[in-house]
Amino acid sequence: MRGKGFLVLFFILIAKASLAQDAKEYFEKGMKFKEQKQFDSAIVNLSEAILRKEKFEEAYIQRADCYTKFYKYIDAANDYQKLTSYFPKTKTT
């Protein structure tokens, strides 16, 4: 029985690592779209990164910036609000 518990834990850890890797890949795609000023595609990819890693600080920041390009200030504010709830002590510049 002890071996089964270890096996389950192992698969959970593998799944979490896979999601984190997927999040990074979506983030990188989103940043490429943002650099090309394809903000709608950037938002889609940054959103996917956030779905895979809920507390992905930089993805929220970049997505909020993309939202402002479409004058979606409420969506941007929601991302910043989420950031302050996840990272209350983060310093802003």
ROMIVO-238008 format. One line per 2 residues: their letters; for each residue x, y, z of N, C-alpha, C, O. Coordinates in nm, 2 decimals. Layout:
A	X/Y/Z/X/Y/Z/X/Y/Z/X/Y/Z | ...
//
This chain:
MR	0.08/-0.12/0.00/0.00/0.00/0.00/0.09/0.13/0.00/0.05/0.22/-0.06 | 0.20/0.12/0.07/0.29/0.23/0.08/0.34/0.27/-0.06/0.36/0.39/-0.09
GK	0.37/0.17/-0.14/0.42/0.19/-0.27/0.33/0.26/-0.36/0.36/0.34/-0.44 | 0.20/0.23/-0.34/0.09/0.30/-0.43/0.08/0.44/-0.39/0.06/0.53/-0.48
GF	0.10/0.48/-0.27/0.09/0.62/-0.23/0.21/0.69/-0.28/0.19/0.81/-0.33 | 0.32/0.63/-0.28/0.44/0.70/-0.34/0.42/0.72/-0.49/0.46/0.82/-0.55
LV	0.36/0.62/-0.56/0.34/0.62/-0.70/0.24/0.74/-0.73/0.26/0.81/-0.83 | 0.14/0.75/-0.66/0.04/0.86/-0.68/0.11/0.99/-0.66/0.09/1.08/-0.74
LF	0.19/1.01/-0.55/0.26/1.13/-0.53/0.35/1.16/-0.64/0.37/1.28/-0.68 | 0.42/1.06/-0.69/0.51/1.08/-0.80/0.44/1.14/-0.93/0.49/1.23/-0.99
FI	0.33/1.08/-0.96/0.25/1.12/-1.08/0.20/1.27/-1.06/0.19/1.34/-1.15 | 0.16/1.30/-0.94/0.11/1.44/-0.91/0.23/1.53/-0.93/0.21/1.64/-0.99
LI	0.34/1.50/-0.88/0.46/1.59/-0.90/0.50/1.61/-1.04/0.53/1.72/-1.09 | 0.49/1.50/-1.12/0.52/1.50/-1.26/0.42/1.59/-1.33/0.45/1.67/-1.42
AK	0.29/1.58/-1.30/0.18/1.66/-1.36/0.20/1.81/-1.33/0.19/1.89/-1.42 | 0.24/1.84/-1.20/0.26/1.98/-1.17/0.38/2.04/-1.24/0.38/2.15/-1.29
AS	0.49/1.96/-1.26/0.60/2.00/-1.33/0.57/2.03/-1.48/0.62/2.12/-1.54 | 0.49/1.94/-1.53/0.45/1.95/-1.67/0.36/2.08/-1.69/0.38/2.15/-1.79
LA	0.27/2.11/-1.60/0.19/2.23/-1.61/0.28/2.36/-1.60/0.26/2.45/-1.67 | 0.38/2.35/-1.51/0.47/2.47/-1.50/0.55/2.49/-1.63/0.56/2.60/-1.67
QD	0.59/2.38/-1.69/0.66/2.39/-1.82/0.57/2.45/-1.92/0.61/2.53/-2.00 | 0.45/2.40/-1.93/0.35/2.45/-2.03/0.33/2.60/-2.00/0.32/2.67/-2.10
AK	0.32/2.64/-1.88/0.29/2.78/-1.85/0.41/2.86/-1.90/0.38/2.97/-1.96 | 0.53/2.82/-1.88/0.65/2.89/-1.93/0.64/2.90/-2.09/0.67/3.01/-2.14
EY	0.61/2.79/-2.15/0.60/2.80/-2.30/0.49/2.89/-2.35/0.52/2.97/-2.44 | 0.38/2.89/-2.28/0.27/2.99/-2.32/0.31/3.13/-2.30/0.28/3.22/-2.37
FE	0.38/3.15/-2.18/0.43/3.28/-2.15/0.53/3.33/-2.26/0.51/3.45/-2.31 | 0.62/3.25/-2.30/0.72/3.29/-2.40/0.65/3.32/-2.53/0.69/3.41/-2.60
KG	0.55/3.24/-2.57/0.47/3.26/-2.69/0.40/3.40/-2.68/0.40/3.48/-2.77 | 0.34/3.42/-2.57/0.27/3.55/-2.54/0.36/3.67/-2.56/0.33/3.77/-2.61
MK	0.48/3.65/-2.51/0.58/3.76/-2.51/0.62/3.79/-2.66/0.65/3.90/-2.70 | 0.64/3.68/-2.73/0.67/3.70/-2.88/0.56/3.77/-2.95/0.59/3.86/-3.03
FK	0.44/3.74/-2.92/0.32/3.81/-2.99/0.32/3.95/-2.94/0.29/4.04/-3.02 | 0.35/3.98/-2.82/0.35/4.11/-2.76/0.46/4.20/-2.83/0.43/4.31/-2.87
EQ	0.58/4.14/-2.85/0.68/4.21/-2.92/0.64/4.25/-3.06/0.69/4.35/-3.12 | 0.56/4.16/-3.13/0.52/4.18/-3.26/0.39/4.27/-3.27/0.33/4.29/-3.37
KQ	0.35/4.32/-3.15/0.23/4.40/-3.13/0.10/4.33/-3.17/0.01/4.39/-3.22 | 0.10/4.20/-3.16/-0.02/4.12/-3.18/-0.08/4.09/-3.04/-0.07/3.98/-2.99
FD	-0.13/4.20/-2.99/-0.18/4.20/-2.85/-0.29/4.10/-2.82/-0.30/4.04/-2.71 | -0.38/4.08/-2.92/-0.49/3.98/-2.89/-0.43/3.84/-2.88/-0.47/3.76/-2.79
SA	-0.34/3.80/-2.96/-0.27/3.67/-2.95/-0.19/3.66/-2.82/-0.18/3.55/-2.76 | -0.13/3.77/-2.79/-0.05/3.77/-2.66/-0.14/3.75/-2.54/-0.10/3.67/-2.45
IV	-0.25/3.81/-2.54/-0.35/3.79/-2.43/-0.39/3.65/-2.42/-0.40/3.59/-2.31 | -0.42/3.59/-2.53/-0.46/3.44/-2.53/-0.35/3.36/-2.47/-0.38/3.27/-2.39
NL	-0.23/3.37/-2.51/-0.12/3.29/-2.46/-0.09/3.32/-2.32/-0.06/3.23/-2.24 | -0.09/3.45/-2.28/-0.06/3.48/-2.14/-0.17/3.43/-2.05/-0.15/3.39/-1.94
SE	-0.29/3.43/-2.10/-0.41/3.37/-2.02/-0.39/3.22/-2.00/-0.42/3.17/-1.90 | -0.34/3.15/-2.11/-0.31/3.01/-2.10/-0.20/2.98/-1.99/-0.21/2.89/-1.92
AI	-0.10/3.07/-1.99/0.01/3.05/-1.90/-0.05/3.07/-1.75/-0.01/2.99/-1.66 | -0.14/3.16/-1.73/-0.20/3.18/-1.60/-0.29/3.07/-1.56/-0.29/3.03/-1.45
LR	-0.36/3.01/-1.66/-0.44/2.89/-1.63/-0.36/2.78/-1.58/-0.40/2.70/-1.49 | -0.24/2.76/-1.63/-0.15/2.65/-1.59/-0.07/2.68/-1.47/-0.03/2.59/-1.40
KE	-0.05/2.81/-1.44/0.03/2.85/-1.32/-0.04/2.97/-1.26/-0.01/3.08/-1.30 | -0.13/2.95/-1.17/-0.22/3.06/-1.12/-0.14/3.18/-1.07/-0.19/3.29/-1.09
KF	-0.03/3.16/-1.00/0.04/3.27/-0.94/0.16/3.30/-1.03/0.28/3.30/-0.98 | 0.14/3.33/-1.15/0.25/3.36/-1.25/0.26/3.51/-1.26/0.19/3.57/-1.35
EE	0.33/3.57/-1.17/0.34/3.71/-1.15/0.36/3.79/-1.28/0.29/3.88/-1.32 | 0.47/3.75/-1.36/0.50/3.83/-1.48/0.40/3.81/-1.59/0.38/3.90/-1.67
AY	0.33/3.70/-1.59/0.22/3.68/-1.69/0.11/3.78/-1.66/0.05/3.83/-1.76 | 0.07/3.80/-1.54/-0.03/3.89/-1.50/0.01/4.03/-1.54/-0.07/4.11/-1.60
IQ	0.13/4.07/-1.52/0.18/4.20/-1.55/0.18/4.23/-1.70/0.13/4.33/-1.75 | 0.23/4.13/-1.77/0.23/4.15/-1.92/0.09/4.15/-1.98/0.06/4.22/-2.08
RA	0.00/4.06/-1.93/-0.14/4.06/-1.98/-0.21/4.19/-1.95/-0.28/4.24/-2.04 | -0.19/4.24/-1.83/-0.25/4.37/-1.80/-0.20/4.48/-1.90/-0.28/4.56/-1.94
DC	-0.07/4.48/-1.93/-0.02/4.58/-2.02/-0.09/4.56/-2.16/-0.12/4.66/-2.22 | -0.10/4.44/-2.20/-0.17/4.41/-2.33/-0.32/4.46/-2.33/-0.36/4.52/-2.43
YT	-0.38/4.44/-2.22/-0.52/4.49/-2.21/-0.53/4.64/-2.23/-0.62/4.69/-2.29 | -0.43/4.71/-2.18/-0.44/4.85/-2.19/-0.42/4.90/-2.34/-0.47/5.01/-2.37
KF	-0.36/4.82/-2.42/-0.35/4.85/-2.56/-0.49/4.85/-2.63/-0.51/4.91/-2.73 | -0.58/4.78/-2.57/-0.72/4.77/-2.63/-0.81/4.86/-2.54/-0.94/4.85/-2.56
YK	-0.76/4.94/-2.45/-0.84/5.02/-2.36/-0.93/4.94/-2.27/-1.03/4.99/-2.23 | -0.88/4.82/-2.24/-0.96/4.74/-2.15/-0.90/4.76/-2.01/-0.84/4.67/-1.95
YI	-0.93/4.87/-1.96/-0.87/4.91/-1.83/-0.92/4.83/-1.71/-0.85/4.81/-1.61 | -1.05/4.79/-1.72/-1.10/4.71/-1.61/-1.04/4.58/-1.60/-1.00/4.53/-1.50
DA	-1.01/4.52/-1.72/-0.94/4.39/-1.72/-0.80/4.40/-1.67/-0.75/4.32/-1.60 | -0.73/4.51/-1.71/-0.60/4.53/-1.66/-0.60/4.55/-1.51/-0.52/4.50/-1.44
AN	-0.70/4.63/-1.46/-0.71/4.65/-1.32/-0.73/4.52/-1.24/-0.68/4.50/-1.13 | -0.81/4.44/-1.30/-0.84/4.31/-1.24/-0.71/4.22/-1.23/-0.69/4.16/-1.12
DY	-0.63/4.23/-1.33/-0.50/4.16/-1.32/-0.41/4.22/-1.21/-0.35/4.14/-1.14 | -0.41/4.35/-1.20/-0.32/4.41/-1.10/-0.38/4.38/-0.96/-0.31/4.36/-0.86
QK	-0.51/4.38/-0.95/-0.58/4.34/-0.82/-0.54/4.20/-0.78/-0.51/4.17/-0.67 | -0.54/4.11/-0.88/-0.50/3.97/-0.85/-0.36/3.96/-0.81/-0.32/3.89/-0.71
LT	-0.27/4.04/-0.87/-0.13/4.05/-0.83/-0.12/4.09/-0.68/-0.04/4.03/-0.61 | -0.19/4.19/-0.64/-0.18/4.24/-0.51/-0.23/4.14/-0.41/-0.19/4.14/-0.29
SY	-0.33/4.06/-0.45/-0.38/3.96/-0.36/-0.28/3.84/-0.34/-0.26/3.78/-0.24 | -0.21/3.81/-0.45/-0.11/3.70/-0.45/0.02/3.74/-0.40/0.09/3.67/-0.32
FP	0.06/3.86/-0.43/0.19/3.91/-0.39/0.19/4.05/-0.32/0.23/4.15/-0.38 | 0.13/4.05/-0.20/0.11/4.18/-0.14/0.23/4.26/-0.11/0.22/4.38/-0.09
KT	0.35/4.20/-0.10/0.47/4.27/-0.06/0.56/4.30/-0.18/0.67/4.35/-0.16 | 0.51/4.27/-0.30/0.59/4.30/-0.42/0.61/4.45/-0.44/0.51/4.52/-0.43
KT	0.73/4.49/-0.46/0.76/4.63/-0.49/0.74/4.66/-0.63/0.78/4.58/-0.72 | 0.67/4.77/-0.66/0.66/4.82/-0.80/0.75/4.93/-0.82/0.79/5.00/-0.73
T	0.79/4.94/-0.95/0.88/5.05/-0.99/0.81/5.16/-1.06/0.87/5.26/-1.10
//
